[in-house]
Every structure is written in structure tokens, then in C-alpha cells.
Amino acid sequence: MSMFKSLNIKYIVPLAVILYALPLIPQQPYVTHLMIMTLMWAYLATAWNILGGFSGQLSLGHAAFFGIGAYASYFLTVWYGIPPIVSLIVSGMFASLISIGIGYPCFRYGLRGVYFTLATIAFAEILKDVFIYLRDITGGSLGIWLPVTHEGIVNLYFISKESYYYVITSLWLLLMIILSLAGRFKDYLIAIREDEDVAASIGINITRYKLMALLISSYFTGVGGSFYIYYFRYINPYTAFGLDTSLQMVLISVFGGMYSLWGSFIGSLVLTPIGEYLRITLGGTYVGSHLIIYGVLLIIIIRFMPRGVFGIAEIIRSKYLIRGG
């Protein structure tokens, strides 16, 4: 059975029950924070996977859309007084609009492989420099703080971390449900990933579907950036548009299995706690060392585990079922 068909709503429902019940177990605030970060990166990696995994377009500049979503939420909330719960949804639209600037010329003129990857990196770096330069508007390299407001779901401001946990869990589950129901669209993306020329020969509009994948992926990534700023109440260009933000999405997806929706969750479940530990233990002494570790891990995984942890599990399960049959 294809790993794409293995995802079904019946598996999401019991997982949702477990995830929603976890905060009911007494635990330290940091543990709750770690759970929030795990679900947030699972969500972001799943959003990246729409473009990078299903359609095979390796983007290392997805932080561009993460950052646009974060800053758009700030401006919508602080400048225009739009409720954060609305900004959370609208911010993704700004990220999608910005993505057209890189996606359309690349896909329209057939930019593929490493050239598309380099274009996405350059796009994110340009945005980072622009937001640093516009310091009067964006706060420059020092970043911006989101003002504290009244507690509640409308303002997306909570005293307890458990409430933030429920928000990001709901966002991730919603994204999983949407993608699990996107049957034919997902099949078209897979066909493009496997062989663009063959896909075009059977009538699939390559440019259209790759651009649609980018628009959808950037939208959900922008929403993730919006959640980030409402959770941390702070953002700066280095975090918003940094290469390490993009790399973490890619690494989590590739490690877990970028050809599967479940892969991002598995990857985040393993790598996010490890990343938090490395940042705490090495961050103060060896600044940026976690990026070196991320890079080495990415090379090893692509070389020896191209289908990730979920892919290995699928192979083992298939062999077991064949032997059992």
C-alpha cells in the first residue's frame, strides 16, 4: 500500500484525542513549551512538504513566507487594530501574494533543481536585508515587540501555555485533514515530482500546479509565522527570514519522510527536543553550532535515508505483511 494512502481520517481522530488530552496531565511549563514547539515545527514542516515533498521543488527559502506572516500579523494588529484571530488567517494571504514574486518567474521559465533552490535562498535573504534596512518600520535588526493585550482567544494572548498548545495543535490537525482530503491535487503534484515531462504529456499543467503548491504551502507557512509572533510576542529579521528557520523545516520533513504527511510529525517529535537541548547546551559557548549539526544531519539523511524514518517503517511493514501473507 502506498504511504500516501495510509493516511486516513480514522488515524487522525484518535491522535487528536491524545494530543488534546496531553495538557490534562500535570507537567512543568517548559515541557508544555516543548510540546508547543514540537507541534509548531511539525506544522511548518508539513506546510513546506506540500512544495518540497509532494511536488519535488526543494525550497531552502521558506523562511521568507514565515517572516512575512509574522510581520504582517504585527502590522495588522498594531497599525490597523485588526483582531489577532483574524490576522492569523489573513497573514497567510500576504505570504501567498509575496510567493508569486518568486514562484511565477521560476515556474513559468522552467527553473528547476538547484537553480530553484538557490533562487529561494536569495529571495529570503533579500527580504531579510530589506526588513533590516527599514528599521523605522520594522525595528531593524533589533526586531519588534508585540504589545501585551487582554487575555482571550480573540487577541491570541494567554497567560497559560496550555492555551497556545491547543491553538497550534488545532492548526496542525486542520492542515493534516485538508491535505489528507486533497486526493487528485496531491496525485498531480506527485506526478510532477516523479517526471515533469511525462506529467506534461498527459495533460497536467506543470506551471499551474507547481504555483498552486507554492501558494498553498506559503499560505500555511505564513500562518505559522503569525502563530510564532503571537506566542513569543517578538520577532526579528534574522529569525523571521534566516536560513536556519528554513533548514529546520526541511530537516524535520526529510528526517521523518518528506513523501508522507506523517513524516513531518515524526521528524519534529524526534528532532525538536534534540534541537532545544543543543541550543541550551551549546548555544552560549558555540554560537551557531546547531546549524552545523543540522547541515551534517541533512546530508546524512539524504544520502542514507532518502525516504526518512517513515519510509523505513513502511519498508519494514511491507516486508512483514508479505511474509505474514
TAVEN-V308515 format. One record per helix or strand. SS is the DSSP state (@ for helix, = for strand). FROM is the first residue (numbers start at 1). TO is the last residue. Records with the same first field share a line. If there is no record, write none. Layout:
BEGIN
SS=FROM-TO + FROM-TO
END
This chain:
BEGIN
@=9-22 + 29-54 + 63-78 + 84-108 + 113-133 + 135-138 + 140-142 + 161-180 + 183-194 + 196-201 + 206-232 + 237-241 + 243-256 + 261-282 + 289-304 + 308-324
==144-145 + 152-152 + 157-157 + 234-235
END
